[in-house]
Amino acid sequence: EVVRVYDERASISVLDYSYHLIVTDTGVDGFRDQMLGVFNRGITSFKVFLTYDIALTDEEFLDVLEVARDAGALTMVHAENNALVNWMRKRLGEGGHVAPKFHAPSRPRASEAEAISRAVTLAGYLDAPLLIVHVSTAEGVAEVSLAKLAGKAIYGETCPQYMFLTDKDLDRADGT
């Protein structure tokens, strides 16, 4: 259904396009067949989250990794430890620390490193390729590097803001 909706939205495109599917529920009837159908239709990457309200459990993440591996697809993961992020957000909120400058401390560096390590471990167990998206810490880079050095098909990417901005940029008086 999601693919059909996006195909309709993209039908007016005047250039080539593709998209990857975000998987938020592996408990739907025919999950494996639906994923393979999406792959056969030409969508060859699937994105999952280990945080936010759409976080997969480790078991669900394994389901996606397995289907993607079997289809020759790539799983992409936004890796942050959901429990640690939620715990920090709650503590900061209770203290009235809700300004933009508190976004960075609400996501401790350990949150990314732990989640990447866990994701790499699970992907390695299934011998499934994995792309860690939005790597933002030296600890996260180290986890990806260790996996690559061990010969695993693990890749990482980052975003420009992580290379050029710091947490201090979240509290500028001019708001830029």
N, C-alpha and C positions, 0 to 999 in steps of 0.2 A: 504494500500500500504506500509506504514512504517513497519508494522508487517511482511509482506511478505519479504521485503528487509532484515530485521534483522533475520528472520528465515533462509534465504539463507546464511547470514554471519555466523550464528551459526551452520549450518548444519555439519560442520567438528568437532564440539566439541566432546570431549571424556568424558565429565562429565556433570552432570545435570546443568541446568542453567535456569534462568528466567530473565525477565527484566520488567521495568515499562515504560509506555508510557508517553512521554512529550506531553502535549496538548498545541498547540499554536494558534488554530483557531477553534472556535465553530460555525462558520458561514457556514461550509461546508454542502452540502445537506446530509440529513440523519445522522446528527451528533449523535443524541441519539442512533439510531440503530447501528451505527458503534462502538460507545463506548460500548454498551451492547454486541456486537459481540466480541469485543476484550476481554471483561471480561469473556464471556463464553468460549473463547479460552484458558483462564487460566492466563491472565494478570490482576491482581487484585489491582494494584496501578497505580495511574496517577499522574504525576508531572506537576505543573504549576509554572509560574514565575510571580511575580508582578513587576519585573524590567527587564532591558535590552530591546533589540529590540523585544523580544518575550513576553513581558508583556501582560497579559490579563487585560481587563477592569473588573471592579467589576461585571458587568452583565455577562460577559463570565465566570468569576470565579464561580459565582452562578450556571451557567449552568453545569459546571463540577462537582461541589459539589453535585448538585441534582441528576445527573445521577449516580455518584459514590455511593452516599447514597442508591439510589434505587437498585443498583446492589449488594450492600454489599462490595463495594470496598473502598479503602483508597485513599484520595487525599493528596498529598504531596505538600508543597508550599515553594518556595524560596521567603521569605518575606522581601522586602526592598521597601521603598517609591520611586518609579521611578522618580517622579518630583523632589524630594529633591536631589537624587543622581545626576541626570542630571544637576540640577542647580549648585550644588557644583563642579562637574567636569568642567562645563563651567567657573565658577569663577576662579578655580585653573588654568585651561588652559590659560585663559586670562592673568593671572599673571606669566605665564611661569613655573608654578609648575607642572611639568609632570614626575618628577623622581619617582621611585618606592616608596619612602618614603611618597609620597602624596596620595597613594592609600587609606590608612586608613582615612585621613581627607575627602576624597571624598565620604565617606560613614558614615555620622554622625550617632551617636548612636540613635538619634531620628528617623532616617529613618527606622531602624529595628523595634523599639518599636511601631511606628505608624502602620507599615504594619502588624505586628503580631496582634496588637489589632484589626485592621480592618478585617483581615482574620478570627480571632477567632469570631468576631461578626457575620460575614456572615455565617460561619459554624454553629455557635450556633443557628442562626435564622432558619436554615434548619435541625437542629439536625443531622448534618453530622460529622463523625469523620474526624480529620485533623492532619497531621503530619507536624510540622514546621521544615524544614531542615536547617542545618548550623547556628543554633542560636549562635551568637557571642558576645552578650552583656549582662550585668547584667539586663538591662532594658527589653531585650527580654525574658530572663529567668523569670523575674517577671511577664510578660504578660502570659506566658505559665502556670506558677504556679497559678496565679489567676484563670485562666480558669479551671484548674484541680480542684482547691479547690471549684469551683462553680459546680463541677460534670459534666463538659463537657468532651467529648471524644477527648481531645486535647493532643497531644504528641509533644515532642521536641527532637531534637538530635543536636549534635555539631560535630565539627571536631577537630582533635588533635592540629592543629596550633592555634586554638583559646584558647586552654588551656595552651600552652607552649610558645607561641610567643607573642610579643607585637608590637605596631607600631614602636618602636625603632629598632626592628630587620629588618625593611624594609630599613634601612639606614646604614647598616654595611659597613665599608670600604673594607672588604675582600669579600663582595658579597655573603657570605654564609648565 
